Amino acid sequence: MKKITINTLRAWKQEGRKFASITAYDASFAQLFEAQNMPVLLVGDSLGMVLQGKSDTLSVSLDEIAYHTRSVRTGSQNCLLIADMPFMTYATPEDSCINATKLIKAGANMVKLEGAGWLSDTITMLTQRAVPVCVHLGLTPQAVNIFGGFKVQGRTEEQAENIFQDARKLEEAGAQIILLECVPKALAARITDAVRVPVIGIGAGNATDGQILVMHDLLGISANYIPLFSKNYLAKTGDIHQAVSRYIEEVTMGEFPGSEQTFN
């Protein structure tokens, strides 16, 4: 696979070419994903739930993310690699620069921050200092205690408008990818059409430029629960390689997510 960069994803957005992405935590799976031509990998703080068996992501440390980022980078030299900034590691713009440095040095091409419009100054500071940013909007798992659980966001007119305006504001601040989680399909489509940067969805319908799933959910082996927006590809294929290949194919063709994995 040729080396994937943010310019690759921008070109695909302009061409209308959809792309798949997936979480990864070790060299072996990273190598498998690259061999299957998976363009984007995310070292997610989801590791707290799927690897450590916790009920949320809040206890994941920066050192843990850096460790798994180094492992994934070893297994994949050509995928665009995004690393999550854990809970409270970017509370201030200054903190974000210090902590993002560790993840970029570990091998990440980009860091991902969860939040809303308040991230604007942080994103600007990071991008001015050569740290690319993916911003995560909608259901942001690090805010689980604010939301009172893992709940769909953007269903009211006010919520939807706030998320839309946050996406526009954070693109202007310098965000190079927007990730939307658990928002209605119509809202995700509106944001995807309005911004110039690639939009990746998870539980956000099939109108986004790309899709992402947690690898353990895709394989049906998560320690806790399988989200409604996911799909067990291993059960359908019986082989890990074929499961990954089928996922990539269905995303590329716009077949995943289907109506059963979509919120309205």
MOSUL-V238361 format. One record per residue. N is the residue number from 1. PHI is phi as a letter, one per 30 degrees, with the letter a starting at -180 (999 if undefined). OMEGA is omega as a letter, one per 20 degrees, with the letter a starting at -180 (none if undefined). BURIAL is 1 if it has 16 or more other ideal C-beta (glycine too) atoms within 10 Angstrom, else 0. Layout:
n:phi:omega:burial
N:PHI:OMEGA:BURIAL
N:PHI:OMEGA:BURIAL
This chain:
n:phi:omega:burial
1:999:r:0
2:d:a:0
3:d:a:0
4:c:r:1
5:b:r:0
6:d:r:1
7:d:r:0
8:d:a:1
9:d:r:1
10:d:r:1
11:d:r:0
12:d:r:1
13:d:a:1
14:d:a:0
15:d:a:0
16:i:a:0
17:c:a:0
18:d:a:1
19:b:r:1
20:c:r:1
21:b:a:1
22:a:r:1
23:d:r:1
24:b:a:1
25:b:a:1
26:b:a:0
27:d:a:1
28:d:r:0
29:d:r:1
30:e:r:1
31:d:r:1
32:d:a:1
33:d:r:1
34:d:r:1
35:d:r:0
36:d:r:1
37:i:r:1
38:d:a:1
39:d:a:1
40:b:r:1
41:c:r:1
42:b:r:1
43:d:a:1
44:c:r:1
45:d:r:1
46:e:r:1
47:e:r:1
48:d:a:1
49:c:a:1
50:d:r:1
51:c:a:1
52:c:r:0
53:i:r:0
54:d:a:0
55:d:r:0
56:a:a:1
57:c:a:1
58:d:a:1
59:d:a:0
60:d:a:1
61:c:r:0
62:d:r:1
63:d:r:0
64:d:r:1
65:d:r:1
66:d:r:1
67:e:a:0
68:d:r:1
69:d:r:1
70:d:a:1
71:d:a:1
72:d:r:1
73:d:r:1
74:d:a:0
75:d:a:1
76:b:r:1
77:c:a:0
78:c:r:0
79:d:r:1
80:d:a:1
81:c:r:1
82:c:r:1
83:b:r:1
84:d:r:1
85:d:a:1
86:d:a:1
87:e:r:1
88:i:r:0
89:c:r:1
90:b:a:1
91:d:r:0
92:b:r:0
93:e:a:1
94:d:r:0
95:e:a:0
96:d:a:1
97:d:a:1
98:d:a:0
99:d:r:1
100:d:r:1
101:e:a:0
102:d:a:1
103:d:r:1
104:d:r:1
105:d:r:0
106:d:r:1
107:k:r:1
108:d:r:1
109:c:a:1
110:a:r:1
111:c:r:1
112:c:a:1
113:c:r:1
114:c:r:1
115:l:a:1
116:a:a:1
117:e:a:0
118:d:r:0
119:d:a:1
120:e:a:1
121:d:r:0
122:d:a:1
123:d:r:1
124:d:a:1
125:d:a:1
126:d:a:1
127:d:r:0
128:d:a:0
129:c:r:0
130:i:r:0
131:c:r:1
132:d:a:1
133:b:r:1
134:c:a:1
135:c:a:1
136:c:a:1
137:b:a:1
138:j:r:1
139:d:r:1
140:c:a:1
141:e:r:1
142:d:r:1
143:c:a:0
144:e:a:1
145:d:r:0
146:d:a:0
147:d:a:0
148:i:r:0
149:k:a:0
150:c:a:0
151:b:r:0
152:e:r:1
153:c:r:1
154:i:a:1
155:d:r:0
156:d:a:0
157:d:a:0
158:d:r:0
159:d:a:1
160:d:a:1
161:d:r:0
162:d:r:1
163:d:r:1
164:d:a:1
165:d:r:0
166:d:r:1
167:d:r:1
168:d:a:0
169:d:a:1
170:d:r:1
171:d:r:1
172:d:r:0
173:d:r:1
174:k:r:1
175:e:a:1
176:c:r:1
177:b:r:1
178:c:r:1
179:c:r:1
180:c:r:1
181:c:r:1
182:h:r:1
183:b:r:1
184:d:a:1
185:e:a:1
186:d:r:0
187:d:r:1
188:d:r:1
189:d:r:1
190:d:a:1
191:d:a:1
192:e:r:1
193:d:a:0
194:d:a:0
195:c:a:1
196:d:a:0
197:d:r:1
198:d:r:1
199:c:r:1
200:c:a:1
201:c:r:1
202:b:a:1
203:i:a:1
204:b:r:1
205:i:a:1
206:c:a:1
207:d:r:1
208:d:a:1
209:d:a:1
210:b:r:1
211:b:r:1
212:b:r:1
213:b:r:1
214:d:a:1
215:e:a:1
216:d:r:1
217:d:r:1
218:e:a:1
219:c:r:1
220:i:a:0
221:b:a:0
222:d:a:1
223:d:a:0
224:c:a:0
225:b:r:0
226:c:a:1
227:d:a:1
228:d:a:0
229:d:a:1
230:c:a:1
231:a:a:1
232:d:a:0
233:d:r:1
234:d:r:1
235:d:a:0
236:d:a:0
237:c:a:0
238:i:a:0
239:b:a:0
240:d:a:1
241:d:r:0
242:d:r:0
243:d:r:1
244:d:r:1
245:d:r:1
246:d:r:1
247:e:r:1
248:e:a:1
249:d:a:0
250:d:r:1
251:d:a:1
252:e:a:0
253:d:a:0
254:i:a:0
255:d:r:0
256:b:i:1
257:d:r:1
258:d:a:0
259:d:a:0
260:d:r:0
261:c:a:1
262:b:r:1
263:c:r:1
264:c:none:0
